Amino acid sequence: MATTATETTKTPTNGEDKQSQNLRHQEVGHKSLLQSDDLYQYILETSVYPREPESMKELREVTAKHPWNIMTTSADEGQFLNMLIKLVNAKNTMEIGVYTGYSLLATALALPEDGKILAMDVNRENYELGLPIIEKAGVAHKIDFREGPALPVLDELVADEKNHGTYDFIFVDADKDNYINYHKRLIDLVKVGGVIGYDNTLWNGSVVAPPDAPMRKYVRYYRDFVLELNKALAADPRIEICMLPVGDGITICRRIN
C-alpha cells in the first residue's frame, strides 16, 4: 500500500490498530512505498544488503552523510536496476541525473567490460563525491560524464540519425518538470526492444493524494509534472509499460516500434 505525501497521521479505521498505523512512512521522500518500515527492512536485510557489492555499500554510506541524501537511489532499486540491465543484455546506456552515482555504479557493475554509460548531471561536485569509489571498483572507464543540462546533449544526439535506436537502456532520475521533454527525445534514441526507466513516478504517493492535501512544497510543485508523465506514458503506443512500487516508484518502458 502506498503512503501519501501528507505530513499528518489519519485515525486508524477498518480494524487498523495504532501500532500498524505508526509503522507507516510519514516522512516525505522515504525511499519505500510499503506499508511498514519493518517489511521494507525485511526486504533490505534478506534480499538486498547480503548481495550488495562492497563498493555500492560504501557509496551508499558516503551518500547518507550528504545533506541532499534524499536524492539518492534506494538500495532495493539499485539492485533492481543492476539485474534489469543484465536481463536485457545492455551495453550502450544513458543516465540522466547522477547525484553521487549510486545508480550509476549499479549500472556500471552490471555492464560488460566494454559497456558504456553517457551520464549527465548539472552538478559535478556531487558526482565527484562518489567517483573515488567508482574508480576503486574498476568501472570508471565505462562512464562518460557530462556536466550541465541534458536537453542540449539530447538534442545534439537526436539531430544525428546515426544515434537513433542505439541505446539499450536509459535511466532518468532528474528534474521532473522535464520528464516529458526527455521522453520526446529518448524515444528516438532507445532501440526497439530497449528500455527506458523513469524514476519517482509514484512521487512519495502524492499521485493519489487529494489536491488540497498538505504536502511539502517540492512534492506539490513536481506532482503535476509526474501525473502528466504517467498519463502520457500510458497513452504512448510506441512503448509497453510497467509501473512498479520499487523505491519511489519506477516506470519501465520498452520500445516496441
Backbone bond lengths (Angstrom), bond angles and torsions (degrees), N, CA, C in turn:
res aa  C-N    CA-C-N  psi(-1)  N-CA   C-N-CA  omega(-1)  CA-C   N-CA-C  phi
1 M - - - 1.456 - - 1.521 109.95 -
2 A 1.308 117.08 132.39 1.461 120.79 -178.94 1.507 111.07 -81.46
3 T 1.323 116.10 148.10 1.450 120.28 174.80 1.502 109.19 -99.44
4 T 1.311 117.42 149.76 1.448 120.50 178.89 1.512 110.39 -85.69
5 A 1.314 115.08 168.09 1.469 120.23 -176.91 1.509 110.87 -91.84
6 T 1.300 116.83 35.72 1.462 120.11 178.09 1.509 109.27 -89.91
7 E 1.294 115.96 163.95 1.454 120.98 179.71 1.526 110.50 -113.63
8 T 1.318 116.34 21.22 1.451 121.13 177.83 1.510 108.74 -121.33
9 T 1.315 117.32 159.58 1.452 122.83 179.43 1.511 108.94 -112.13
10 K 1.352 116.70 121.67 1.449 119.48 -178.91 1.514 110.15 -81.19
11 T 1.309 116.35 159.07 1.448 121.76 178.97 1.514 110.12 -71.36
12 P 1.340 119.24 133.48 1.456 120.71 -179.85 1.518 110.93 -59.31
13 T 1.335 115.92 138.78 1.458 120.96 178.92 1.513 109.71 -134.87
14 N 1.345 115.35 169.41 1.464 121.86 176.12 1.527 112.23 52.55
15 G 1.313 115.22 43.51 1.458 119.16 174.40 1.510 114.93 86.07
16 E 1.321 117.95 -1.61 1.461 119.12 177.08 1.520 108.79 -67.21
17 D 1.314 117.68 132.01 1.457 118.87 176.36 1.521 109.82 -95.41
18 K 1.297 115.56 166.47 1.464 120.06 -175.39 1.516 111.79 -64.10
19 Q 1.338 116.22 -32.96 1.462 117.88 -178.63 1.526 111.03 -63.67
20 S 1.339 117.56 -46.49 1.462 119.20 179.93 1.508 110.95 -67.07
21 Q 1.345 116.46 -34.44 1.461 119.24 179.67 1.523 111.36 -64.61
22 N 1.328 116.50 -38.46 1.459 120.33 -177.60 1.524 112.08 -69.66
23 L 1.332 117.25 -17.48 1.454 120.48 179.90 1.520 112.24 -80.22
24 R 1.315 117.36 -12.58 1.452 119.54 -179.06 1.525 110.81 -69.85
25 H 1.310 114.70 145.61 1.458 119.88 -178.61 1.522 109.92 -73.36
26 Q 1.301 117.33 121.62 1.458 121.30 177.02 1.519 112.04 -104.61
27 E 1.315 116.37 -21.42 1.461 119.63 -177.45 1.515 110.47 -76.80
28 V 1.306 117.20 119.49 1.449 121.52 178.41 1.517 109.45 -62.43
29 G 1.309 116.07 134.34 1.452 119.80 -179.99 1.508 113.11 97.15
30 H 1.328 117.71 -4.21 1.457 119.83 175.45 1.518 107.84 -57.09
31 K 1.325 116.88 133.91 1.453 120.65 -172.71 1.524 112.79 -83.98
32 S 1.291 117.46 39.60 1.450 121.16 172.25 1.507 109.47 -154.16
33 L 1.322 115.63 143.52 1.454 121.45 176.98 1.515 110.88 -106.80
34 L 1.317 117.49 11.45 1.454 121.43 179.48 1.524 110.74 -71.59
35 Q 1.324 114.76 162.33 1.454 120.14 -173.90 1.525 112.46 -70.75
36 S 1.322 117.21 -31.86 1.462 118.31 -175.48 1.514 111.87 -135.16
37 D 1.313 114.95 150.51 1.459 120.89 175.66 1.523 110.52 -64.29
38 D 1.348 116.49 -36.95 1.457 120.06 -178.63 1.528 111.28 -61.96
39 L 1.327 116.73 -40.47 1.463 120.33 -179.74 1.524 110.69 -67.40
40 Y 1.320 116.47 -41.79 1.463 120.42 178.30 1.529 110.15 -64.58
41 Q 1.323 116.61 -42.34 1.462 120.58 179.16 1.517 110.85 -63.48
42 Y 1.331 116.67 -35.23 1.467 120.84 177.22 1.531 110.52 -61.29
43 I 1.334 116.28 -44.21 1.471 120.63 178.81 1.527 110.23 -61.73
44 L 1.329 116.22 -46.10 1.460 120.10 -179.57 1.521 111.90 -61.37
45 E 1.325 116.12 -47.56 1.463 120.06 -174.22 1.523 112.96 -76.68
46 T 1.338 117.38 -25.96 1.459 120.77 -178.03 1.522 112.47 -89.68
47 S 1.330 115.86 -41.10 1.457 119.93 -170.68 1.521 114.67 -112.71
48 V 1.337 116.69 -36.95 1.464 119.82 -169.67 1.538 112.30 -91.22
49 Y 1.318 117.35 -61.75 1.463 120.05 -173.34 1.532 113.84 -60.07
50 P 1.349 119.66 -39.32 1.474 118.22 179.84 1.524 113.24 -63.71
51 R 1.345 117.87 -24.45 1.470 121.61 -177.80 1.524 112.56 -105.39
52 E 1.311 117.88 -3.13 1.463 121.06 -176.96 1.528 110.29 -68.99
53 P 1.335 117.88 123.67 1.462 119.57 176.93 1.525 111.43 -56.34
54 E 1.306 116.42 148.18 1.461 121.02 -176.15 1.529 111.41 -58.64
55 S 1.331 116.92 -36.68 1.471 120.35 -179.62 1.524 111.04 -66.59
56 M 1.332 117.92 -38.16 1.465 120.81 178.40 1.528 110.87 -69.36
57 K 1.320 116.31 -37.50 1.462 119.90 175.91 1.524 110.28 -61.88
58 E 1.328 116.54 -44.99 1.458 120.45 -179.71 1.522 111.21 -62.19
59 L 1.333 116.62 -43.52 1.462 119.82 -179.94 1.525 111.09 -68.16
60 R 1.319 117.23 -36.86 1.467 120.78 177.43 1.528 110.25 -61.86
61 E 1.326 117.01 -41.72 1.460 120.97 -178.52 1.531 111.45 -70.81
62 V 1.329 117.21 -36.58 1.465 120.85 176.10 1.526 110.11 -65.66
63 T 1.322 116.34 -43.59 1.463 121.35 -178.58 1.521 111.39 -65.44
64 A 1.321 117.19 -33.85 1.466 121.32 -179.02 1.531 112.10 -60.65
65 K 1.326 116.86 -23.13 1.462 121.15 179.90 1.519 112.60 -87.77
66 H 1.336 116.99 -7.95 1.462 121.52 -178.52 1.524 109.70 -79.98
67 P 1.342 118.32 141.05 1.472 120.08 -177.36 1.529 114.44 -62.66
68 W 1.304 117.77 -19.93 1.473 120.44 -179.94 1.531 111.07 -106.12
69 N 1.335 116.71 29.01 1.468 119.72 -172.88 1.525 113.94 -60.68
70 I 1.327 117.39 -16.09 1.465 120.67 177.76 1.528 111.13 -61.43
71 M 1.337 116.52 -19.91 1.465 121.21 -176.89 1.534 112.96 -80.03
72 T 1.306 118.15 -10.65 1.454 119.52 -173.10 1.517 112.50 -76.07
73 T 1.308 116.46 156.36 1.460 122.80 172.34 1.521 108.53 -71.99
74 S 1.324 116.61 138.09 1.459 120.03 -179.63 1.523 110.19 -71.52
75 A 1.325 115.85 159.05 1.464 120.68 -176.69 1.521 111.93 -63.56
76 D 1.330 118.07 -38.86 1.457 120.13 179.75 1.527 111.24 -68.85
77 E 1.333 117.05 -34.47 1.461 119.78 177.31 1.528 110.30 -70.98
78 G 1.324 116.71 -37.11 1.464 119.88 176.07 1.517 111.17 -59.52
79 Q 1.316 116.66 -42.23 1.457 121.24 177.42 1.528 110.98 -63.49
80 F 1.341 115.92 -41.45 1.464 120.94 179.46 1.530 110.75 -62.96
81 L 1.339 117.90 -45.79 1.460 121.30 -179.93 1.526 111.14 -61.88
82 N 1.318 115.58 -41.52 1.463 120.53 -179.58 1.529 110.92 -59.95
83 M 1.325 115.91 -44.16 1.459 119.27 179.78 1.528 111.68 -71.32
84 L 1.339 117.17 -39.66 1.456 121.19 -179.09 1.526 111.15 -60.17
85 I 1.317 116.40 -43.20 1.462 121.12 179.89 1.528 110.78 -61.96
86 K 1.322 116.71 -37.94 1.461 120.41 177.18 1.529 110.92 -69.13
87 L 1.321 116.93 -38.67 1.467 120.73 -178.30 1.529 112.14 -64.78
88 V 1.337 116.45 -35.30 1.471 119.22 -179.10 1.530 111.72 -93.28
89 N 1.340 116.18 3.30 1.469 121.33 179.63 1.527 111.83 53.77
90 A 1.330 115.11 43.78 1.464 120.19 -178.28 1.525 111.08 -67.17
91 K 1.318 114.38 145.92 1.460 121.03 177.49 1.528 110.65 -132.62
92 N 1.323 116.58 -43.02 1.467 121.09 178.85 1.523 108.10 -108.61
93 T 1.335 117.21 114.04 1.460 120.89 -171.69 1.523 111.53 -131.74
94 M 1.325 114.09 170.13 1.462 121.18 179.73 1.524 108.83 -142.61
95 E 1.329 115.61 146.16 1.461 120.20 174.54 1.525 109.01 -135.17
96 I 1.322 115.74 125.20 1.464 121.98 176.96 1.520 107.78 -108.53
97 G 1.315 116.30 113.28 1.457 122.08 -173.95 1.515 108.96 96.46
98 V 1.325 116.79 105.76 1.461 121.34 -171.82 1.523 112.66 -111.74
99 Y 1.341 116.64 -40.26 1.463 123.06 -173.49 1.530 108.59 54.89
100 T 1.329 119.41 -125.72 1.467 119.68 -178.25 1.524 112.66 -88.17
101 G 1.333 116.95 -6.61 1.450 119.58 172.01 1.516 116.86 100.44
102 Y 1.336 118.72 19.20 1.470 119.26 -179.18 1.528 111.39 -64.74
103 S 1.338 117.23 -50.42 1.469 119.69 178.25 1.528 110.41 -67.73
104 L 1.322 116.85 -32.25 1.466 121.81 177.69 1.524 110.21 -63.10
105 L 1.318 116.48 -42.69 1.461 121.21 178.36 1.533 110.41 -66.87
106 A 1.337 116.68 -39.60 1.468 120.37 176.95 1.522 110.61 -59.07
107 T 1.331 115.99 -40.15 1.461 121.38 178.37 1.519 111.34 -68.62
108 A 1.315 115.79 -49.20 1.473 120.72 -176.75 1.525 111.71 -59.97
109 L 1.318 116.97 -38.85 1.460 120.57 179.57 1.530 112.07 -67.85
110 A 1.349 116.06 -27.94 1.463 120.27 -178.21 1.525 112.74 -83.42
111 L 1.326 117.11 -22.80 1.459 121.04 -176.21 1.531 111.64 -76.26
112 P 1.329 117.09 154.08 1.469 119.41 173.51 1.522 110.15 -65.68
113 E 1.307 116.88 170.52 1.467 121.95 -175.25 1.522 112.38 -57.39
114 D 1.333 117.30 -32.54 1.461 120.51 -179.42 1.532 112.13 -100.02
115 G 1.328 116.87 16.27 1.459 121.06 177.04 1.515 111.56 -71.21
116 K 1.329 116.18 157.74 1.461 121.34 -176.64 1.530 111.31 -133.51
117 I 1.331 115.10 146.35 1.468 122.03 174.49 1.525 108.47 -131.07
118 L 1.312 116.60 119.86 1.459 121.22 168.57 1.520 106.07 -87.70
119 A 1.325 116.91 110.36 1.462 122.23 -173.85 1.521 110.25 -113.16
120 M 1.334 115.97 129.51 1.466 120.62 -176.37 1.527 111.35 -127.58
121 D 1.323 114.85 135.43 1.462 120.80 176.24 1.523 108.40 -158.11
122 V 1.318 116.43 150.83 1.467 120.58 -178.34 1.527 111.68 -80.94
123 N 1.333 118.08 -7.91 1.454 121.02 -174.38 1.522 110.93 -127.81
124 R 1.327 116.95 99.79 1.464 121.08 178.90 1.526 111.56 -69.41
125 E 1.319 116.74 -30.39 1.467 120.55 -177.20 1.527 111.06 -59.15
126 N 1.324 117.06 -42.46 1.467 119.83 178.37 1.525 110.74 -65.46
127 Y 1.314 116.61 -42.37 1.468 121.09 178.70 1.527 110.80 -60.36
128 E 1.311 116.48 -40.89 1.461 120.22 -177.47 1.529 111.97 -70.58
129 L 1.316 117.07 -16.27 1.463 120.04 174.03 1.533 110.54 -64.68
130 G 1.320 115.17 -38.28 1.461 118.92 -179.72 1.513 114.21 -95.72
131 L 1.330 117.68 -11.00 1.457 121.30 -174.68 1.526 114.02 -57.97
132 P 1.347 120.57 -42.34 1.470 118.99 178.75 1.528 112.81 -58.43
133 I 1.318 116.67 -34.73 1.461 120.66 179.21 1.528 109.89 -71.73
134 I 1.335 116.45 -40.36 1.460 121.10 177.38 1.529 110.31 -62.69
135 E 1.336 115.55 -41.32 1.469 119.89 178.29 1.517 110.86 -65.36
136 K 1.324 116.32 -42.45 1.470 120.48 179.71 1.533 111.27 -62.61
137 A 1.352 115.49 -30.75 1.466 120.13 179.03 1.523 111.87 -76.09
138 G 1.331 116.82 -9.06 1.457 121.01 175.79 1.510 115.18 78.57
139 V 1.351 117.29 26.12 1.470 119.62 -177.44 1.532 112.97 -124.84
140 A 1.316 117.85 7.01 1.466 120.77 -177.33 1.529 111.99 -62.60
141 H 1.334 117.47 -28.02 1.465 120.70 -178.47 1.528 112.50 -67.64
142 K 1.320 117.21 -14.82 1.465 121.07 179.26 1.530 112.17 -83.20
143 I 1.330 116.84 -10.70 1.470 121.48 -169.99 1.520 111.95 -106.24
144 D 1.309 115.40 128.25 1.466 123.06 172.06 1.527 106.29 -111.19
145 F 1.338 116.38 96.62 1.467 120.65 -175.58 1.518 110.78 -89.37
146 R 1.330 116.19 130.71 1.463 122.20 176.84 1.531 108.80 -120.64
147 E 1.316 116.16 121.60 1.466 119.93 177.38 1.523 109.67 -86.89
148 G 1.328 115.92 132.17 1.453 120.57 178.33 1.514 111.67 130.54
149 P 1.326 117.45 176.81 1.462 121.62 178.84 1.526 111.04 -61.56
150 A 1.327 115.94 145.88 1.463 120.13 -176.92 1.521 113.10 -81.08
151 L 1.332 117.98 -29.60 1.463 119.84 -173.21 1.537 113.52 -58.32
152 P 1.330 120.22 -44.40 1.472 119.02 177.76 1.532 112.75 -60.89
153 V 1.327 116.83 -37.38 1.463 120.58 178.17 1.522 110.07 -66.14
154 L 1.323 116.23 -43.09 1.464 120.34 179.28 1.519 111.20 -64.58
155 D 1.325 116.75 -41.18 1.467 119.99 178.38 1.518 110.97 -60.26
156 E 1.319 116.12 -39.62 1.469 120.72 178.96 1.524 110.63 -65.72
157 L 1.326 116.19 -40.61 1.463 120.17 179.30 1.525 111.33 -66.30
158 V 1.335 115.58 -44.75 1.462 120.17 -177.98 1.533 111.45 -65.47
159 A 1.324 116.35 -32.40 1.473 120.82 -178.66 1.526 112.11 -62.87
160 D 1.325 117.02 -26.24 1.464 121.57 178.73 1.526 108.32 -101.58
161 E 1.316 116.58 109.78 1.465 120.81 -175.23 1.528 113.30 -62.76
162 K 1.315 116.44 -15.94 1.465 119.66 176.68 1.535 111.47 -63.55
163 N 1.334 116.23 -22.87 1.461 120.50 -179.08 1.530 112.63 -86.72
164 H 1.318 117.10 -12.33 1.458 120.50 -177.46 1.534 110.35 -65.61
165 G 1.330 114.77 132.12 1.457 119.64 176.87 1.508 115.05 68.30
166 T 1.333 117.57 26.45 1.465 119.93 -176.19 1.531 113.75 -104.92
167 Y 1.326 117.67 -8.54 1.462 119.96 -177.60 1.524 110.88 -100.15
168 D 1.320 115.08 132.32 1.465 121.17 -179.93 1.521 111.71 -83.90
169 F 1.321 115.64 -35.35 1.465 120.55 -174.91 1.525 109.49 -149.45
170 I 1.331 116.00 137.18 1.467 121.58 178.59 1.533 107.90 -136.06
171 F 1.330 116.08 132.02 1.466 120.98 178.60 1.521 108.91 -119.08
172 V 1.341 116.22 129.41 1.458 122.06 -177.20 1.525 109.60 -118.96
173 D 1.315 115.99 118.19 1.464 122.24 176.39 1.525 106.75 -143.55
174 A 1.318 115.95 72.94 1.465 120.52 -172.60 1.528 109.86 -139.98
175 D 1.321 116.75 -146.67 1.461 122.12 -176.54 1.528 110.65 -67.39
176 K 1.322 115.86 114.29 1.464 121.39 -173.04 1.522 111.90 -63.69
177 D 1.326 117.84 -27.98 1.458 120.32 -179.42 1.526 112.19 -71.35
178 N 1.322 117.24 -7.27 1.467 120.37 176.68 1.527 113.10 -112.62
179 Y 1.315 117.89 4.91 1.465 119.85 -177.69 1.527 111.87 -56.82
180 I 1.326 117.11 -43.07 1.470 120.44 178.70 1.530 110.31 -62.04
181 N 1.325 116.33 -42.57 1.475 120.51 178.54 1.527 111.28 -64.05
182 Y 1.331 116.29 -38.06 1.461 119.36 176.58 1.524 110.13 -63.83
183 H 1.311 116.64 -45.20 1.459 120.32 -175.91 1.529 111.58 -61.05
184 K 1.313 116.65 -39.42 1.471 120.83 -179.78 1.521 111.33 -58.76
185 R 1.308 117.02 -30.45 1.455 121.42 -178.71 1.531 112.15 -93.99
186 L 1.311 116.24 -40.32 1.463 120.27 -175.47 1.518 112.74 -66.31
187 I 1.325 117.08 -29.97 1.454 120.07 -178.52 1.528 111.12 -62.23
188 D 1.331 117.36 -26.20 1.471 120.64 176.18 1.526 111.96 -81.43
189 L 1.322 116.28 -27.02 1.462 120.06 -173.66 1.525 112.97 -88.19
190 V 1.336 117.47 -29.71 1.462 120.27 179.61 1.531 109.01 -78.40
191 K 1.300 116.42 143.74 1.466 119.96 -178.59 1.524 110.48 -76.78
192 V 1.324 116.44 160.50 1.456 120.39 171.44 1.530 107.86 -63.69
193 G 1.316 116.77 126.35 1.457 121.19 -173.20 1.514 112.65 93.48
194 G 1.341 116.38 -10.86 1.456 121.12 177.69 1.526 111.70 -80.81
195 V 1.333 115.44 170.83 1.461 121.08 -171.53 1.522 111.53 -125.97
196 I 1.342 115.19 137.07 1.465 122.49 168.90 1.515 107.45 -116.06
197 G 1.323 117.61 131.33 1.457 122.07 176.49 1.522 110.27 -113.32
198 Y 1.332 116.43 121.89 1.468 121.71 177.04 1.524 108.57 -104.04
199 D 1.324 116.06 121.74 1.460 121.32 -177.86 1.526 111.12 -87.22
200 N 1.328 115.69 158.63 1.476 123.98 174.52 1.524 113.69 67.32
201 T 1.320 118.22 30.56 1.459 119.69 -175.52 1.537 113.17 -81.02
202 L 1.321 117.26 -2.95 1.469 120.12 170.42 1.529 110.53 -108.09
203 W 1.299 116.49 -7.06 1.466 125.99 169.01 1.528 113.51 39.76
204 N 1.330 114.54 65.55 1.464 122.64 177.49 1.523 112.97 61.50
205 G 1.326 116.64 19.50 1.456 120.67 -177.06 1.517 113.56 80.47
206 S 1.330 117.36 1.12 1.468 120.82 -176.54 1.519 112.86 -67.92
207 V 1.335 117.53 -16.29 1.466 120.56 -178.17 1.529 112.06 -64.74
208 V 1.331 117.25 -18.88 1.467 120.07 177.16 1.520 112.30 -111.96
209 A 1.322 117.31 5.15 1.464 120.63 178.98 1.528 110.41 -79.08
210 P 1.329 118.36 144.76 1.466 120.83 175.17 1.522 110.00 -59.47
211 P 1.322 118.05 147.46 1.472 121.35 -178.27 1.524 113.31 -55.73
212 D 1.343 117.04 -29.40 1.468 119.88 -177.65 1.526 112.62 -94.31
213 A 1.331 117.22 7.93 1.463 120.20 179.10 1.522 110.11 -67.54
214 P 1.347 118.10 143.65 1.467 119.80 177.19 1.526 110.91 -66.70
215 M 1.330 116.07 125.98 1.466 121.46 179.90 1.518 108.96 -137.53
216 R 1.294 114.81 155.33 1.458 118.67 171.66 1.518 108.91 -66.34
217 K 1.321 116.25 151.49 1.464 120.78 -170.78 1.520 112.46 -57.74
218 Y 1.331 116.97 -44.18 1.459 119.01 -176.53 1.525 110.96 -69.41
219 V 1.334 116.15 -31.62 1.459 119.54 177.81 1.526 109.93 -66.86
220 R 1.315 116.52 -46.09 1.459 120.51 179.84 1.531 110.83 -64.28
221 Y 1.331 116.58 -41.20 1.465 119.98 -176.55 1.535 111.46 -60.61
222 Y 1.340 116.33 -45.61 1.464 119.73 -174.60 1.531 113.32 -87.72
223 R 1.319 117.91 -11.46 1.466 121.64 -174.73 1.527 112.23 -55.20
224 D 1.318 117.30 -47.42 1.466 120.32 -177.36 1.528 111.99 -65.26
225 F 1.331 116.38 -33.40 1.467 119.49 177.96 1.532 110.79 -67.48
226 V 1.333 116.03 -38.33 1.464 120.22 178.12 1.526 110.08 -67.17
227 L 1.334 116.54 -42.85 1.468 120.53 177.69 1.528 110.88 -61.16
228 E 1.323 116.44 -40.06 1.468 121.25 178.95 1.524 110.31 -63.23
229 L 1.326 116.12 -44.43 1.460 120.04 178.65 1.519 111.11 -61.12
230 N 1.329 116.43 -48.17 1.462 120.17 -177.61 1.523 111.56 -58.70
231 K 1.312 116.35 -40.42 1.467 120.70 178.93 1.535 110.24 -66.80
232 A 1.323 116.30 -41.24 1.466 120.49 -178.68 1.525 111.45 -67.04
233 L 1.317 117.51 -42.18 1.462 120.80 179.84 1.528 111.07 -64.87
234 A 1.320 116.08 -40.08 1.467 120.05 -179.61 1.526 111.86 -63.69
235 A 1.337 116.65 -27.42 1.466 121.25 -176.60 1.527 113.26 -98.80
236 D 1.318 117.98 -1.74 1.462 121.24 -175.34 1.529 110.59 -81.96
237 P 1.337 118.91 112.75 1.463 121.29 -176.87 1.526 113.51 -73.74
238 R 1.329 117.66 -7.90 1.460 120.86 -177.58 1.523 112.81 -82.83
239 I 1.341 116.40 -8.14 1.463 120.42 -174.20 1.523 111.91 -135.12
240 E 1.331 114.51 155.36 1.459 122.57 163.18 1.515 106.33 -101.18
241 I 1.332 117.94 144.43 1.455 119.12 -176.97 1.524 111.71 -130.43
242 C 1.322 113.87 155.32 1.460 121.78 173.38 1.519 107.53 -146.15
243 M 1.326 116.93 117.17 1.465 121.74 179.22 1.529 108.20 -96.85
244 L 1.319 115.38 125.50 1.459 120.57 -175.91 1.529 111.51 -119.91
245 P 1.337 118.36 141.49 1.465 121.41 177.90 1.521 112.10 -84.21
246 V 1.322 116.64 47.87 1.468 122.52 175.56 1.518 107.69 -94.92
247 G 1.320 116.95 135.41 1.463 119.07 -176.35 1.514 109.66 59.83
248 D 1.317 116.11 -124.18 1.464 122.22 179.55 1.530 110.83 -101.29
249 G 1.324 115.36 23.25 1.456 121.07 -177.78 1.513 110.33 94.78
250 I 1.315 117.70 127.20 1.461 121.95 176.78 1.527 108.22 -135.40
251 T 1.321 116.14 133.00 1.457 121.29 177.41 1.519 108.91 -106.51
252 I 1.322 115.13 120.81 1.452 122.34 179.38 1.529 108.06 -94.94
253 C 1.324 116.61 124.85 1.464 122.53 -179.75 1.529 108.61 -116.96
254 R 1.319 115.68 124.59 1.474 120.58 176.59 1.521 107.98 -109.60
255 R 1.329 115.96 120.53 1.463 119.49 -179.05 1.533 110.06 -71.76
256 I 1.321 116.43 128.83 1.457 120.98 -177.82 1.526 113.53 -112.23
257 N 1.325 118.10 -17.88 1.458 120.60 175.14 1.520 109.88 -159.85
